[in-house]
């Protein structure tokens, strides 16, 4: 595993920002790390990168202990923090060359040129960072995070401040990087998670409350909802007699949204009831919840 977190805990005074969490992230996996403000996302990422120490627990990166082999693990990690601290008085090319030299890279100018092309900074490369828009500063931050070709990429709000066109470019870049590396990213944009991530970890008050693919989470959490269309008008009261259902919402005279809190497949319950009562079904399908709805249910 590229990232191994075991029984991780971090206290600030008497308050547990992260409380006994464990998870693994493998190579070639893009994981969305989600949670409301103050849930412990940034704290966890800072511990993984060696930026702050853990109170308890173990963190390994590429098989090495972050605590015992801090310098070696940092060489393997690319990190874009939430606030993206940059040297605003440095030029873009100058800053990236400075970062590359810190990592003692060969052919620094060639590497910087490749990074500028990769993240779309060609037009802005000769400007001072302080003159750039927030979106272009974010690109500079992403370039410095990947310039040393790290095995693990930790991104805290990587698309913050980007316009819709830039969002598409950066998301595609992250997906491309994720084919060969381990990527862990934090974001509040659910569409971004659905577009990029193979897996979602949701944290609430320092505890992990979900760890699965986005599609599986949408199936697992909360009530089931099916869309049912019949060949003729039906009273809502008739459908409310279906065993195990909790709610029937009328859409039109012939179409309804039917909800259940049970674990049995709601489509089967509706189909059996329709057959027993001589009701002809035209359409019957699962109405999946959005990831945003799932997130709200798990963290409210």
Secondary structure in CASP SS format (residue, H / E / C, confidence):
PFRMAT SS
TARGET T0000
AUTHOR 0000-0000-0000
METHOD secondary structure of the structure
MODEL  1
X C 1.00
X C 1.00
X E 1.00
X E 1.00
X E 1.00
X E 1.00
X E 1.00
X E 1.00
X E 1.00
X E 1.00
X E 1.00
X E 1.00
X C 1.00
X C 1.00
X E 1.00
X E 1.00
X E 1.00
X E 1.00
X E 1.00
X E 1.00
X E 1.00
X E 1.00
X E 1.00
X E 1.00
X E 1.00
X C 1.00
X C 1.00
X C 1.00
X C 1.00
X E 1.00
X E 1.00
X E 1.00
X E 1.00
X E 1.00
X C 1.00
X C 1.00
X C 1.00
X C 1.00
X C 1.00
X C 1.00
X H 1.00
X H 1.00
X H 1.00
X H 1.00
X H 1.00
X H 1.00
X H 1.00
X H 1.00
X C 1.00
X C 1.00
X C 1.00
X C 1.00
X C 1.00
X C 1.00
X C 1.00
X E 1.00
X E 1.00
X E 1.00
X E 1.00
X E 1.00
X E 1.00
X C 1.00
X C 1.00
X E 1.00
X E 1.00
X C 1.00
X C 1.00
X C 1.00
X C 1.00
X H 1.00
X H 1.00
X H 1.00
X H 1.00
X H 1.00
X H 1.00
X H 1.00
X E 1.00
X E 1.00
X E 1.00
X E 1.00
X C 1.00
X C 1.00
X C 1.00
X C 1.00
X C 1.00
X C 1.00
X C 1.00
X C 1.00
X C 1.00
X C 1.00
X E 1.00
X H 1.00
X H 1.00
X H 1.00
X H 1.00
X H 1.00
X H 1.00
X H 1.00
X H 1.00
X H 1.00
X H 1.00
X H 1.00
X C 1.00
X C 1.00
X C 1.00
X C 1.00
X C 1.00
X H 1.00
X H 1.00
X H 1.00
X H 1.00
X H 1.00
X H 1.00
X H 1.00
X H 1.00
X H 1.00
X H 1.00
X H 1.00
X H 1.00
X C 1.00
X C 1.00
X C 1.00
X C 1.00
X C 1.00
X C 1.00
X C 1.00
X C 1.00
X E 1.00
X H 1.00
X H 1.00
X H 1.00
X C 1.00
X C 1.00
X H 1.00
X H 1.00
X H 1.00
X H 1.00
X H 1.00
X H 1.00
X H 1.00
X H 1.00
X H 1.00
X H 1.00
X H 1.00
X H 1.00
X H 1.00
X C 1.00
X C 1.00
X C 1.00
X C 1.00
X C 1.00
X E 1.00
X E 1.00
X E 1.00
X E 1.00
X E 1.00
X C 1.00
X C 1.00
X C 1.00
X C 1.00
X C 1.00
X C 1.00
X C 1.00
X H 1.00
X H 1.00
X H 1.00
X H 1.00
X H 1.00
X H 1.00
X H 1.00
X H 1.00
X H 1.00
X H 1.00
X H 1.00
X H 1.00
X H 1.00
X H 1.00
X H 1.00
X C 1.00
X C 1.00
X C 1.00
X E 1.00
X E 1.00
X E 1.00
X E 1.00
X E 1.00
X C 1.00
X C 1.00
X C 1.00
X H 1.00
X H 1.00
X H 1.00
X H 1.00
X H 1.00
X H 1.00
X H 1.00
X C 1.00
X C 1.00
X E 1.00
X E 1.00
X E 1.00
X E 1.00
X E 1.00
X E 1.00
X C 1.00
X C 1.00
X E 1.00
X E 1.00
X E 1.00
X E 1.00
X E 1.00
X E 1.00
X C 1.00
X H 1.00
X H 1.00
X H 1.00
X H 1.00
X H 1.00
X H 1.00
X H 1.00
X C 1.00
X C 1.00
X C 1.00
X E 1.00
X E 1.00
X E 1.00
X E 1.00
X E 1.00
X E 1.00
X E 1.00
X C 1.00
X C 1.00
X C 1.00
X C 1.00
X C 1.00
X H 1.00
X H 1.00
X H 1.00
X H 1.00
X C 1.00
X C 1.00
X C 1.00
X C 1.00
X C 1.00
X C 1.00
X C 1.00
X E 1.00
X E 1.00
X E 1.00
X E 1.00
X C 1.00
X C 1.00
X C 1.00
X C 1.00
X E 1.00
X E 1.00
X E 1.00
X E 1.00
X E 1.00
X E 1.00
X C 1.00
X C 1.00
X C 1.00
X C 1.00
X C 1.00
X H 1.00
X H 1.00
X H 1.00
X H 1.00
X H 1.00
X H 1.00
X H 1.00
X H 1.00
X H 1.00
X H 1.00
X H 1.00
X C 1.00
X C 1.00
X C 1.00
X C 1.00
X E 1.00
X E 1.00
X E 1.00
X E 1.00
X E 1.00
X E 1.00
X C 1.00
X C 1.00
X C 1.00
X C 1.00
X H 1.00
X H 1.00
X H 1.00
X H 1.00
X H 1.00
X H 1.00
X H 1.00
X H 1.00
X H 1.00
X C 1.00
END
